[in-house]
Each structure stands twice: as C-alpha cells, then as structure tokens.
C-alpha cells in the first residue's frame, strides 16, 4: 500500500510521534493505522502523545557562541528534575549549536537533521519525550551576530556549561582584541541578566511603551495643578528617568553602581584605541510568559490515594 502524506499526518496526530518514525511504522504495517499505532507503542514512540497536554514550564535555556555569531534556545520540560538529566543537558547544548546554524529561525531549527540520528530536531524532541517520560517543548530560539567583533555570553543560575535559567548574548562590533571584547561583553551580559532591559537604545524602545508611560506621567503631573509649561518640563525629566530604568545604554552599570553602561563602553573603546559599538543583545529567561498550572498538593495526594 502506498504511504501517503495524509496517512503520515493522521498517525502523527494520533500518536505524537515524529514524521520519520510514522513513515517507518506505516511501511512496517503496510499502511494500517491501528497496526502502526501498536508498532509505535512497542517502540516507546507513541508515549509522547499522552504527555503532550501537560504543562512544560521548566527545562533549560542554552547558549552557543561561535566567535561573531551566537544563539540562545529554550527547551521546556515539566519538572526541574529533568534539567539535571545529563541526556537532557546534552540535547539542549546540541540544539543551541544548531540554533547558530539555523540563524535563530525556529522552523528551520526544527527541520535541521539532529547529529547521530536519522531524525530532525523536532522528531528528536518527540524521541526524548518518550525516552525521559516528560512532555517537552522547543519553545524558542534567537540568534545574533556581527561582521567584525565578538558575541559574548553569560548564563545565570548555571547548571552546566552554557546551560541554566537565564541566558544572555551581547554583540559587540569592533576591531578591538577578542579577549577585550569578550571580557567587556560578559560583564554587560551579567548586567542584562540582572536588570532585564526593554531595549538596547532609546531609539529601539517600543513607542507604545513610551506613550503609555507618558500618559501616566501626564496624568500625575496634571494633578499637581502647575502650569502647562512646567508640566511639560516635569514629563521630560521623568521620561529621562524612565529611559535610565529600562534602556540598556542609559542604565547604571550594576558592576560599579555608578557609570552608565554607555560610558563603560566608551571607556573600554578609549582604552582599546578603537571604536566599540553595542549592536544588540538577547536575553531568555526560563518559563518567561508561560502560565504555570497551579496545583493543590494536598488534593493531588488525596486523588492519588483514591486510585
């Protein structure tokens, strides 16, 4: 029997197994869906389907750097325990490296062949779900690069090399020595991990955020009852303060607690004898934005005792 794309799609939706595994199962069972499901179950590859509905908000953030390019990925699992599994750690590290090659595109990354297997990355995630026994989700990937310079990295709450709960990449464009850029970049990355800026520069800041802040400040200023020209100056000053809170280059550097980040870069450039430009940064925090399922532990235990 011919194995059609429709059959493969149906089997994937039924079992949650990878495309190549579904093709093989259908080939082995002459296109019989029920028999193919059983074939996948015997191989442990259909187990992923039962776990697909469970919330995956733990896991790891991984970073990978190759000189002037870098990528950061987030692979979620259900429990913090899995992040300490060496197989899971190795898997995330490999995906981060592939993320550099995929230029930070999630769909390209998912279809990239996974080294040492006949599966692509997306299919390997399904394989790992069956192997480890928890739902997983390759949630996001992003990359950054410079033509000349260095991409530095930092991982906060590190559990293994380049793996942890917060991953940061900083891209510095310059003719300066790579060691100088790496040291400066890592310090800036540590700062970013701590402060979570909304943008690198004032120009990059989302206009909607600025307008929302101005609206709030305007209402506050009007309550003072002062003249319009005074209110305008009050808002201008407060917006500058707002920039100092949320824009990276305007923030006070956490390492020394005194200088603005832009001043730190300017000093480093002066010492190096050549220009250093911050081209951008990436910051991933594990589980950021995921709605975690709230569980009543006592009720959960009582439910288990009923079984």
Backbone bond lengths (Angstrom), bond angles and torsions (degrees), N, CA, C in turn:
res aa  C-N    CA-C-N  psi(-1)  N-CA   C-N-CA  omega(-1)  CA-C   N-CA-C  phi
1 X - - - 1.470 - - 1.530 109.29 -
2 X 1.341 116.66 138.19 1.466 120.64 179.23 1.523 110.27 -70.57
3 X 1.316 115.37 133.91 1.465 120.55 179.48 1.525 107.74 -91.42
4 X 1.333 116.69 105.49 1.458 121.75 -176.00 1.531 111.13 -90.31
5 X 1.324 114.93 163.07 1.465 121.01 177.29 1.524 110.27 -62.84
6 X 1.322 116.69 -34.16 1.470 121.32 -179.95 1.524 110.77 -64.71
7 X 1.351 116.19 -40.58 1.465 120.28 178.19 1.527 110.92 -64.24
8 X 1.323 115.29 -43.78 1.469 119.91 179.69 1.520 110.40 -61.83
9 X 1.341 116.10 -43.31 1.463 121.73 179.84 1.528 110.42 -61.45
10 X 1.329 116.18 -44.39 1.470 120.24 -179.65 1.518 111.40 -62.04
11 X 1.333 115.72 -42.62 1.462 119.72 -179.10 1.534 110.88 -68.03
12 X 1.322 117.06 -38.29 1.464 120.66 178.11 1.525 110.90 -62.76
13 X 1.353 116.01 -43.49 1.462 120.27 -179.70 1.524 111.62 -66.89
14 X 1.329 116.40 -31.74 1.464 121.38 -179.04 1.529 112.14 -75.13
15 X 1.328 115.37 -39.51 1.468 119.57 -171.42 1.525 115.45 -108.87
16 X 1.346 116.35 -23.88 1.456 118.82 -175.33 1.513 113.07 79.06
17 X 1.324 116.97 6.42 1.469 121.04 -179.79 1.531 110.16 -78.35
18 X 1.345 116.09 164.38 1.450 121.51 -178.40 1.523 112.63 -71.90
19 X 1.333 115.56 161.54 1.457 121.17 -175.41 1.532 112.04 -60.51
20 X 1.346 117.03 -46.80 1.457 119.98 -177.89 1.528 111.40 -66.01
21 X 1.350 115.42 -36.91 1.469 119.20 177.85 1.523 110.47 -65.61
22 X 1.339 116.37 -38.55 1.469 120.51 178.99 1.528 111.02 -66.74
23 X 1.325 116.93 -41.50 1.465 120.66 177.83 1.528 110.41 -60.18
24 X 1.331 115.58 -44.37 1.459 119.79 -178.96 1.522 111.03 -65.12
25 X 1.350 115.42 -42.17 1.470 119.87 -179.86 1.520 111.06 -61.40
26 X 1.322 116.62 -42.47 1.467 120.76 179.72 1.523 111.60 -68.35
27 X 1.315 115.87 -36.00 1.471 119.71 177.08 1.516 110.83 -65.73
28 X 1.334 116.13 -41.04 1.464 121.62 -179.01 1.524 112.14 -68.97
29 X 1.334 117.16 -24.20 1.475 120.83 -175.33 1.528 112.50 -115.32
30 X 1.340 116.11 18.17 1.458 122.13 176.45 1.530 112.19 56.44
31 X 1.332 116.90 37.20 1.457 120.65 174.65 1.508 115.74 80.88
32 X 1.333 117.79 8.22 1.466 120.96 -179.96 1.532 109.06 -83.18
33 X 1.341 116.88 114.10 1.465 121.38 -174.90 1.529 111.92 -60.01
34 X 1.341 116.76 -49.04 1.470 119.76 -177.37 1.518 111.09 -61.64
35 X 1.330 115.52 -42.77 1.467 119.16 179.68 1.524 110.30 -67.32
36 X 1.342 116.42 -34.70 1.466 120.45 179.10 1.526 110.80 -66.90
37 X 1.336 116.27 -38.18 1.472 120.22 176.45 1.528 109.76 -60.48
38 X 1.329 115.69 -46.13 1.471 119.70 179.29 1.524 110.87 -62.99
39 X 1.338 116.61 -39.89 1.468 120.81 179.30 1.521 110.21 -60.15
40 X 1.332 115.69 -44.16 1.466 119.98 178.98 1.527 111.45 -66.20
41 X 1.324 116.13 -37.74 1.462 119.76 179.27 1.515 111.52 -63.72
42 X 1.342 116.52 -39.95 1.467 119.54 179.91 1.525 111.27 -66.10
43 X 1.339 115.83 -26.83 1.463 120.80 178.93 1.532 112.15 -88.91
44 X 1.353 114.93 -2.97 1.469 118.30 -179.45 1.510 113.86 76.83
45 X 1.338 117.00 15.05 1.457 120.49 -174.74 1.524 113.40 -96.73
46 X 1.313 117.40 -10.15 1.461 120.10 179.07 1.522 111.32 -94.77
47 X 1.323 116.39 -6.31 1.459 120.32 -177.77 1.517 111.92 -62.75
48 X 1.317 116.79 -26.73 1.462 120.46 -177.63 1.521 112.23 -60.30
49 X 1.323 116.89 -32.20 1.454 120.23 -176.36 1.525 111.61 -62.11
50 X 1.324 117.41 -37.51 1.456 121.54 -179.01 1.527 111.44 -69.18
51 X 1.312 116.27 -23.26 1.460 119.94 -175.77 1.518 112.69 -97.17
52 X 1.334 116.68 -8.50 1.464 120.58 -171.02 1.517 113.91 -64.08
53 X 1.345 118.11 -22.78 1.451 119.79 -177.88 1.513 113.95 -87.17
54 X 1.308 117.97 -6.14 1.458 120.60 -176.00 1.525 110.78 -83.65
55 X 1.325 116.25 143.40 1.458 121.38 -176.46 1.522 111.03 -70.26
56 X 1.327 115.89 126.04 1.470 121.93 177.84 1.521 107.45 -111.58
57 X 1.332 116.51 100.50 1.464 120.73 -177.81 1.521 112.25 -123.02
58 X 1.331 116.42 -4.20 1.467 120.49 175.83 1.529 107.58 -98.07
59 X 1.325 117.45 -156.67 1.457 120.33 179.69 1.508 112.38 114.27
60 X 1.329 116.68 -142.87 1.458 121.30 -177.26 1.530 111.66 -146.36
61 X 1.323 114.32 150.66 1.457 122.75 166.31 1.520 106.27 -103.51
62 X 1.330 116.61 132.72 1.458 120.79 179.95 1.518 111.38 -124.57
63 X 1.332 116.10 144.58 1.465 120.22 176.68 1.524 109.46 -122.55
64 X 1.324 115.71 151.73 1.465 121.81 175.90 1.528 107.38 -143.41
65 X 1.330 115.96 135.24 1.459 121.18 -178.42 1.516 109.59 -129.08
66 X 1.333 114.56 137.87 1.457 120.60 176.16 1.529 108.57 -130.39
67 X 1.342 115.56 71.01 1.457 120.86 178.83 1.507 114.03 68.84
68 X 1.322 116.90 -92.71 1.462 121.27 -177.19 1.527 113.27 -97.12
69 X 1.318 117.32 5.52 1.465 121.42 179.19 1.524 110.09 -135.37
70 X 1.318 115.86 152.47 1.458 119.89 177.73 1.512 110.62 -157.67
71 X 1.324 115.70 160.23 1.466 121.01 177.81 1.520 109.31 -141.82
72 X 1.318 114.96 152.88 1.458 121.55 175.19 1.519 107.89 -130.59
73 X 1.334 116.79 136.71 1.464 121.40 -178.64 1.526 109.97 -129.78
74 X 1.325 114.78 157.94 1.463 120.55 172.72 1.517 108.28 -127.95
75 X 1.329 115.71 120.71 1.460 121.86 175.03 1.517 107.35 -116.73
76 X 1.323 115.53 117.94 1.462 120.29 -176.56 1.519 112.52 -95.14
77 X 1.329 114.65 149.64 1.465 123.23 172.29 1.528 106.47 -137.08
78 X 1.320 116.04 179.70 1.469 119.07 -174.50 1.517 113.77 -82.27
79 X 1.327 117.86 -34.45 1.463 120.38 -174.43 1.525 111.91 -128.37
80 X 1.312 115.15 154.96 1.464 121.60 177.29 1.524 110.41 -64.60
81 X 1.327 116.50 -26.25 1.458 120.84 -178.95 1.531 111.82 -57.82
82 X 1.324 116.86 -38.01 1.464 121.14 -177.52 1.528 111.55 -63.83
83 X 1.327 116.83 -31.24 1.467 120.06 -179.24 1.528 111.71 -63.38
84 X 1.328 117.17 -16.85 1.467 121.14 179.35 1.533 112.34 -96.12
85 X 1.323 114.67 1.07 1.462 120.48 177.50 1.531 108.96 -79.11
86 X 1.322 117.70 124.99 1.468 121.28 -175.67 1.528 112.25 -62.95
87 X 1.322 117.32 -36.25 1.468 120.39 178.06 1.530 110.45 -63.51
88 X 1.334 115.80 -41.18 1.460 120.67 179.47 1.533 109.83 -66.27
89 X 1.317 116.69 -42.90 1.464 121.39 179.47 1.527 111.04 -61.04
90 X 1.325 115.75 -45.97 1.469 120.18 179.01 1.522 110.77 -61.71
91 X 1.322 115.90 -38.85 1.459 121.94 179.74 1.532 110.87 -62.42
92 X 1.338 116.60 -47.09 1.467 120.59 -179.87 1.528 110.75 -64.38
93 X 1.320 117.22 -40.67 1.469 120.95 178.55 1.520 111.25 -60.28
94 X 1.328 115.92 -42.63 1.467 120.16 -179.18 1.527 110.95 -67.51
95 X 1.330 116.51 -39.67 1.461 120.38 178.77 1.527 110.61 -63.60
96 X 1.344 117.00 -39.15 1.464 120.66 178.86 1.525 110.54 -61.29
97 X 1.330 116.73 -41.99 1.470 120.47 178.20 1.522 110.98 -63.82
98 X 1.331 115.83 -40.62 1.462 119.94 178.56 1.529 110.84 -68.54
99 X 1.338 116.10 -26.82 1.456 120.92 178.24 1.518 112.36 -63.37
100 X 1.345 116.48 -31.34 1.467 120.97 176.86 1.526 109.25 -66.40
101 X 1.324 115.86 -44.25 1.466 121.75 -179.73 1.530 110.72 -66.00
102 X 1.332 116.23 -34.85 1.473 121.18 -178.62 1.521 112.37 -81.95
103 X 1.336 116.78 2.71 1.474 121.76 179.74 1.527 112.72 55.31
104 X 1.332 115.37 33.49 1.454 119.42 175.22 1.509 115.76 73.95
105 X 1.333 118.36 13.00 1.463 121.53 179.21 1.530 109.80 -93.32
106 X 1.327 116.75 119.93 1.464 121.46 -173.25 1.526 112.55 -63.84
107 X 1.342 117.69 -39.91 1.457 120.02 -178.17 1.532 110.98 -70.49
108 X 1.333 116.09 -38.37 1.466 119.85 176.34 1.518 109.88 -64.07
109 X 1.327 115.81 -42.06 1.472 119.98 -179.75 1.523 111.17 -62.35
110 X 1.329 117.12 -42.89 1.465 120.77 -178.06 1.530 112.43 -61.52
111 X 1.324 116.37 -33.34 1.470 119.88 -177.46 1.529 112.64 -95.02
112 X 1.333 117.29 3.12 1.460 121.20 178.51 1.529 109.94 -73.82
113 X 1.332 119.01 132.70 1.474 120.94 177.83 1.530 110.78 -57.17
114 X 1.332 115.96 134.31 1.463 119.89 178.44 1.524 109.24 -89.43
115 X 1.327 117.90 124.95 1.472 122.06 -174.56 1.528 113.74 -52.52
116 X 1.314 115.64 137.52 1.463 121.57 175.47 1.505 115.45 78.98
117 X 1.347 116.87 6.42 1.469 120.32 180.00 1.525 109.17 -135.54
118 X 1.324 115.15 172.82 1.468 120.22 173.96 1.523 110.17 -97.50
119 X 1.355 116.61 9.11 1.460 121.81 -177.35 1.524 111.44 -103.82
120 X 1.342 115.45 159.35 1.458 118.94 170.21 1.529 107.99 -90.48
121 X 1.334 117.36 179.76 1.465 121.42 -175.12 1.524 111.66 -60.86
122 X 1.333 116.92 -44.87 1.461 120.25 -179.24 1.527 111.06 -61.04
123 X 1.318 116.69 -42.75 1.471 120.94 178.92 1.519 110.96 -68.77
124 X 1.328 117.01 -32.26 1.463 120.04 178.44 1.528 110.59 -69.48
125 X 1.340 117.29 -32.02 1.470 120.19 174.78 1.527 109.50 -61.15
126 X 1.331 116.48 -45.94 1.469 120.95 177.76 1.524 110.62 -60.13
127 X 1.324 116.16 -41.89 1.464 121.04 178.09 1.531 110.56 -61.19
128 X 1.325 117.42 -40.95 1.466 121.29 -179.18 1.525 111.08 -69.54
129 X 1.341 116.83 -32.69 1.464 120.24 176.05 1.525 110.00 -60.21
130 X 1.323 115.11 -46.37 1.473 120.13 179.61 1.526 111.18 -67.12
131 X 1.317 117.03 -37.03 1.461 121.70 -176.72 1.529 112.25 -71.97
132 X 1.348 116.25 -45.98 1.464 120.39 -175.19 1.516 112.21 -89.19
133 X 1.350 117.27 -30.08 1.459 120.20 175.44 1.515 114.94 93.97
134 X 1.321 117.75 19.16 1.461 121.04 175.99 1.527 109.60 -132.19
135 X 1.339 114.73 150.38 1.456 118.31 174.05 1.523 109.60 -64.96
136 X 1.321 117.10 142.85 1.463 122.69 178.28 1.512 109.09 -135.42
137 X 1.318 115.24 157.13 1.458 120.54 179.76 1.521 109.75 -148.18
138 X 1.332 115.55 120.17 1.463 119.96 172.86 1.519 105.64 -78.01
139 X 1.314 115.62 95.59 1.466 120.97 -166.87 1.518 113.98 -79.49
140 X 1.334 116.86 -44.99 1.467 118.10 -175.14 1.517 111.27 -162.26
141 X 1.322 114.55 159.49 1.460 122.83 177.27 1.518 107.39 -150.24
142 X 1.319 116.72 146.99 1.461 121.31 175.57 1.524 107.63 -149.78
143 X 1.315 115.66 153.17 1.461 119.50 179.40 1.523 110.07 -134.12
144 X 1.320 115.20 162.13 1.465 121.64 -179.70 1.520 107.78 -149.06
145 X 1.326 116.85 148.52 1.463 119.01 -178.61 1.525 110.84 -154.93
146 X 1.309 116.00 164.23 1.462 122.69 174.40 1.528 107.56 -134.64
147 X 1.325 116.35 153.73 1.460 119.28 178.09 1.520 111.06 -71.66
148 X 1.336 116.05 -41.00 1.453 121.09 179.62 1.521 108.08 -142.08
149 X 1.308 116.10 126.29 1.449 119.00 -177.67 1.521 111.26 143.33
150 X 1.348 115.68 -135.14 1.462 119.26 -175.72 1.526 110.49 -157.25
151 X 1.322 115.50 143.13 1.467 121.95 171.40 1.524 106.94 -108.10
152 X 1.318 115.50 114.29 1.470 121.26 -178.42 1.528 110.05 -99.22
153 X 1.331 115.76 155.80 1.465 119.85 -177.97 1.516 111.53 -132.71
154 X 1.327 114.24 158.75 1.466 121.53 173.72 1.519 107.98 -152.73
155 X 1.315 116.02 137.14 1.465 121.37 176.83 1.518 108.75 -120.66
156 X 1.314 116.03 124.21 1.466 121.45 178.90 1.526 109.25 -95.46
157 X 1.333 116.00 148.74 1.472 121.57 -174.92 1.523 109.46 53.69
158 X 1.329 114.57 49.31 1.468 120.91 -176.34 1.523 110.94 -67.64
159 X 1.328 114.79 135.24 1.461 120.69 178.43 1.529 110.70 -108.98
160 X 1.327 115.61 -19.58 1.468 123.77 176.07 1.523 106.12 -161.48
161 X 1.323 116.84 174.80 1.461 120.32 -178.16 1.532 111.97 -56.26
162 X 1.340 116.59 120.47 1.468 123.90 177.38 1.518 113.48 64.17
163 X 1.318 117.59 22.19 1.467 122.34 179.36 1.523 109.93 -133.33
164 X 1.337 116.78 135.58 1.455 119.41 178.68 1.510 111.48 -178.44
165 X 1.336 116.26 -153.76 1.468 121.29 -176.77 1.528 112.75 -96.13
166 X 1.339 117.18 -25.92 1.463 120.75 176.70 1.522 107.76 -131.86
167 X 1.327 116.85 127.09 1.458 121.58 177.80 1.514 110.21 -120.39
168 X 1.338 116.69 133.00 1.459 121.50 -177.84 1.525 110.50 -129.92
169 X 1.327 116.37 138.36 1.460 122.61 172.77 1.524 108.38 -123.31
170 X 1.325 116.33 138.90 1.466 121.83 178.37 1.525 108.32 -127.75
171 X 1.334 116.37 126.70 1.463 121.58 -178.64 1.527 109.91 -103.70
172 X 1.336 115.56 118.51 1.459 121.56 178.71 1.521 109.14 -115.82
173 X 1.320 116.06 124.59 1.463 120.62 178.96 1.524 108.84 -100.22
174 X 1.340 116.21 125.06 1.457 119.50 -175.93 1.520 110.79 -174.10
175 X 1.336 114.34 162.91 1.461 121.48 172.45 1.526 110.46 -93.45
176 X 1.319 117.18 0.68 1.468 121.65 -176.66 1.521 111.22 -66.30
177 X 1.320 115.87 163.92 1.452 122.71 179.45 1.532 110.04 -59.42
178 X 1.332 116.63 139.60 1.472 121.57 -177.07 1.519 112.09 -59.03
179 X 1.339 117.26 -36.29 1.468 120.83 -179.35 1.527 110.90 -64.90
180 X 1.328 116.08 -38.39 1.470 120.81 178.10 1.521 109.87 -65.32
181 X 1.321 116.64 -45.58 1.463 121.56 -179.08 1.524 111.64 -66.32
182 X 1.319 115.60 -38.17 1.469 119.27 179.06 1.521 110.86 -63.40
183 X 1.345 117.12 -44.59 1.464 120.73 179.95 1.513 112.22 -64.18
184 X 1.333 116.22 -46.00 1.461 120.80 178.70 1.521 110.30 -64.65
185 X 1.329 116.18 -45.15 1.459 120.80 -178.62 1.522 112.61 -61.05
186 X 1.321 116.61 -39.69 1.466 119.39 -179.77 1.523 111.10 -66.52
187 X 1.330 117.16 -39.60 1.466 119.76 178.17 1.524 111.17 -64.06
188 X 1.337 115.99 -41.67 1.465 119.58 177.84 1.530 110.25 -65.60
189 X 1.326 116.34 -37.93 1.470 120.33 178.52 1.524 110.98 -64.06
190 X 1.322 117.44 -39.02 1.468 121.38 176.55 1.528 110.07 -62.86
191 X 1.317 115.53 -41.20 1.467 120.99 177.34 1.535 110.06 -60.78
192 X 1.322 116.68 -44.98 1.468 121.66 -179.21 1.531 110.85 -63.51
193 X 1.327 116.66 -40.01 1.462 120.27 178.15 1.526 110.51 -59.11
194 X 1.339 116.09 -37.45 1.461 120.82 -176.96 1.525 112.98 -79.33
195 X 1.341 117.83 -38.33 1.469 120.63 -171.54 1.520 115.19 -101.48
196 X 1.319 118.20 -19.11 1.467 123.17 179.53 1.528 112.52 48.75
197 X 1.342 117.42 62.10 1.472 119.97 -179.54 1.522 112.40 -64.17
198 X 1.343 115.46 152.96 1.460 120.68 -179.46 1.522 112.12 -80.59
199 X 1.327 117.29 -24.65 1.458 121.39 179.23 1.523 109.69 -158.64
200 X 1.333 115.47 167.21 1.462 120.32 178.73 1.523 110.92 -80.34
201 X 1.331 117.24 -41.09 1.464 122.07 -177.74 1.522 110.29 -129.36
202 X 1.322 116.08 166.08 1.465 121.21 176.44 1.520 109.99 -60.84
203 X 1.335 116.61 -40.85 1.463 121.05 -179.10 1.519 112.25 -63.03
204 X 1.338 117.23 -29.69 1.468 121.37 -178.41 1.526 112.88 -82.74
205 X 1.318 117.56 -12.17 1.457 120.95 -174.96 1.531 110.62 -67.13
206 X 1.308 116.56 136.63 1.465 122.49 -179.83 1.534 109.90 -57.32
207 X 1.343 118.72 119.84 1.471 121.64 -179.18 1.526 112.86 -55.93
208 X 1.321 117.20 -32.20 1.466 120.41 179.84 1.522 111.18 -64.14
209 X 1.340 116.84 -37.51 1.457 120.23 177.35 1.520 111.00 -64.32
210 X 1.330 115.64 -41.84 1.459 120.62 -179.62 1.524 110.71 -64.90
211 X 1.338 116.68 -45.88 1.459 120.53 -179.45 1.518 111.89 -63.93
212 X 1.311 116.50 -38.22 1.472 120.39 178.37 1.528 110.49 -64.03
213 X 1.338 115.03 -42.33 1.459 119.64 179.37 1.532 110.45 -66.17
214 X 1.331 116.37 -41.64 1.463 120.20 179.23 1.527 111.13 -62.05
215 X 1.332 116.36 -38.73 1.467 120.72 179.87 1.523 110.95 -62.38
216 X 1.326 115.99 -43.95 1.464 120.52 179.38 1.527 110.44 -65.36
217 X 1.342 115.69 -45.94 1.467 120.31 -179.19 1.521 111.65 -64.23
218 X 1.330 117.18 -36.48 1.467 121.61 179.48 1.518 110.57 -63.79
219 X 1.324 116.76 -45.65 1.460 120.57 179.01 1.518 111.20 -63.06
220 X 1.328 115.89 -40.48 1.467 119.43 178.62 1.528 111.10 -64.30
221 X 1.347 115.75 -42.64 1.461 120.65 -178.24 1.526 111.51 -66.73
222 X 1.336 116.97 -37.82 1.466 120.58 -179.30 1.522 112.05 -62.80
223 X 1.315 115.63 -31.72 1.464 119.96 180.00 1.519 112.49 -66.63
224 X 1.338 115.74 -17.16 1.468 119.33 178.94 1.520 111.79 -74.09
225 X 1.361 116.14 -18.38 1.455 120.45 179.25 1.512 114.72 75.11
226 X 1.316 117.39 12.36 1.457 121.19 -178.32 1.532 111.31 -82.01
227 X 1.338 117.50 163.29 1.467 121.89 179.87 1.522 111.50 -61.47
228 X 1.333 116.28 156.62 1.465 122.00 -176.81 1.524 113.20 -57.84
229 X 1.354 117.17 -40.26 1.465 118.87 -178.45 1.519 111.72 -67.05
230 X 1.317 116.46 -32.08 1.473 120.32 176.83 1.526 109.62 -72.03
231 X 1.336 115.79 -40.70 1.467 120.95 178.70 1.523 110.47 -60.51
232 X 1.361 116.20 -41.74 1.467 120.82 179.93 1.521 111.03 -60.30
233 X 1.341 116.23 -41.69 1.465 120.65 179.11 1.527 111.15 -68.93
234 X 1.330 116.05 -37.07 1.472 120.61 177.74 1.530 110.42 -61.40
235 X 1.351 115.44 -44.89 1.475 120.42 -179.31 1.530 110.38 -64.95
236 X 1.338 115.60 -42.13 1.468 120.22 179.23 1.524 111.29 -58.57
237 X 1.326 116.25 -44.55 1.463 120.75 179.86 1.519 112.03 -66.58
238 X 1.334 115.74 -39.55 1.464 119.34 -178.48 1.531 111.90 -72.08
239 X 1.332 116.68 -31.69 1.466 119.79 176.28 1.526 109.87 -65.99
240 X 1.351 116.10 -38.59 1.468 119.29 176.28 1.522 110.11 -60.07
241 X 1.325 116.60 -41.07 1.470 121.11 177.77 1.520 110.66 -63.84
242 X 1.330 115.44 -38.38 1.467 120.97 178.65 1.524 110.45 -62.51
243 X 1.335 116.32 -44.07 1.456 120.57 177.13 1.526 110.81 -58.84
244 X 1.309 116.88 -39.83 1.466 121.38 -179.35 1.522 111.92 -66.35
245 X 1.315 116.18 -20.44 1.459 120.71 179.19 1.527 112.51 -86.74
246 X 1.359 116.56 -37.94 1.470 118.89 -168.95 1.524 115.58 -115.21
247 X 1.338 118.71 -12.35 1.469 121.30 -178.41 1.527 109.46 -102.21
248 X 1.312 116.44 124.72 1.464 122.15 -173.49 1.523 113.27 -51.07
249 X 1.320 117.88 -55.76 1.463 120.43 -175.10 1.521 113.22 -64.57
250 X 1.342 116.87 -21.90 1.466 121.03 -179.57 1.527 112.36 -91.66
251 X 1.321 117.62 -13.10 1.468 121.15 -176.37 1.529 111.95 -72.32
252 X 1.341 114.74 157.56 1.463 120.32 173.50 1.519 108.13 -80.05
253 X 1.318 115.84 128.97 1.467 122.05 -175.29 1.530 109.82 -65.55
254 X 1.332 117.29 122.16 1.466 120.67 -175.72 1.527 112.59 -67.28
255 X 1.333 117.17 -20.36 1.463 119.89 -177.76 1.516 111.23 -69.16
256 X 1.358 117.67 -41.86 1.468 118.85 179.45 1.528 113.27 -110.42
257 X 1.342 117.53 -12.85 1.455 120.71 177.18 1.512 114.88 69.61
258 X 1.341 118.05 11.66 1.456 120.71 -176.35 1.530 113.14 -130.61
259 X 1.324 116.43 -53.26 1.461 121.26 -173.46 1.520 111.94 -78.34
260 X 1.332 115.94 150.91 1.457 119.72 169.48 1.529 107.83 -75.66
261 X 1.320 116.66 151.89 1.465 121.14 -178.79 1.528 110.54 -57.23
262 X 1.330 117.16 -40.57 1.463 119.44 -179.39 1.527 111.58 -63.05
263 X 1.337 117.12 -33.13 1.462 120.86 178.33 1.528 110.90 -70.31
264 X 1.332 116.24 -35.71 1.463 121.24 177.83 1.528 110.11 -63.03
265 X 1.333 116.25 -42.86 1.466 120.78 178.96 1.532 110.66 -67.13
266 X 1.323 116.34 -41.21 1.465 120.20 178.31 1.527 111.51 -61.20
267 X 1.330 117.13 -41.49 1.462 120.93 178.76 1.523 110.90 -65.87
268 X 1.331 116.98 -41.62 1.467 121.24 178.80 1.520 110.51 -62.23
269 X 1.336 116.23 -38.76 1.461 121.18 178.96 1.529 110.59 -66.07
270 X 1.324 115.76 -41.49 1.467 120.42 178.77 1.521 110.90 -62.71
271 X 1.347 115.70 -43.71 1.468 120.69 179.44 1.529 111.22 -65.19
272 X 1.332 116.21 -35.34 1.467 121.06 -178.09 1.523 111.79 -80.93
273 X 1.321 116.29 -17.37 1.453 120.15 179.79 1.517 114.30 76.88
274 X 1.314 116.05 20.22 1.465 120.27 179.03 1.526 109.44 -157.27
275 X 1.325 117.13 157.88 1.467 121.61 -176.92 1.533 111.48 -66.26
276 X 1.327 115.18 144.67 1.468 122.12 173.58 1.524 106.87 -130.26
277 X 1.311 116.51 122.58 1.467 121.54 -177.71 1.525 110.25 -118.94
278 X 1.332 115.55 128.83 1.466 120.27 173.63 1.522 108.14 -78.35
279 X 1.329 117.29 111.65 1.467 121.55 -177.60 1.525 112.80 -87.15
280 X 1.325 116.31 -19.85 1.457 118.89 179.29 1.515 111.75 158.80
281 X 1.336 115.48 176.72 1.469 120.41 177.53 1.525 109.50 -149.92
282 X 1.321 115.32 161.00 1.457 122.96 174.11 1.525 107.93 -130.07
283 X 1.318 116.50 139.71 1.473 120.84 177.52 1.521 108.56 -139.80
284 X 1.324 116.76 118.23 1.464 122.92 174.53 1.527 108.41 -112.80
285 X 1.321 115.84 129.40 1.464 120.74 172.89 1.516 108.87 -115.67
286 X 1.306 116.25 129.60 1.460 121.69 -175.11 1.521 112.11 -55.18
287 X 1.333 115.81 127.28 1.464 121.08 174.79 1.505 115.09 75.56
288 X 1.347 117.63 4.91 1.454 120.86 -178.30 1.528 110.60 -59.73
289 X 1.329 116.54 120.10 1.457 121.06 178.17 1.515 115.43 89.26
290 X 1.337 117.93 -7.25 1.463 120.41 179.04 1.523 109.34 -83.81
291 X 1.324 115.93 130.21 1.459 119.72 176.46 1.519 108.80 -81.54
292 X 1.330 114.54 110.56 1.460 119.37 -178.42 1.525 110.53 -82.84
293 X 1.318 114.02 143.04 1.460 120.12 179.79 1.520 109.41 -73.06
294 X 1.342 116.14 123.65 1.460 120.56 177.68 1.533 109.18 -84.49
295 X 1.315 115.14 125.97 1.468 118.89 -177.24 1.526 111.00 -117.74
296 X 1.313 114.99 140.51 1.458 122.14 172.36 1.520 106.14 -88.66
297 X 1.350 116.94 105.49 1.454 120.27 -172.57 1.528 112.11 -61.67
298 X 1.346 116.79 -41.23 1.468 120.22 -179.38 1.527 110.68 -62.85
299 X 1.347 115.06 -42.56 1.461 119.68 179.59 1.523 110.83 -66.15
300 X 1.335 116.15 -35.71 1.465 120.89 179.93 1.534 110.52 -65.30
301 X 1.333 116.26 -42.21 1.464 120.84 178.66 1.528 110.25 -65.12
302 X 1.361 115.62 -43.19 1.456 119.62 179.89 1.511 111.50 -61.66
303 X 1.340 116.61 -38.17 1.459 122.04 178.31 1.515 111.19 -64.34
304 X 1.322 116.43 -38.83 1.473 120.88 179.68 1.534 110.67 -67.04
305 X 1.326 116.68 -35.54 1.472 121.11 -178.81 1.523 111.64 -68.37
306 X 1.339 116.96 -23.21 1.458 120.85 179.25 1.508 112.44 -74.54
307 X 1.348 116.36 -21.04 1.471 120.37 -174.56 1.519 111.95 -79.27
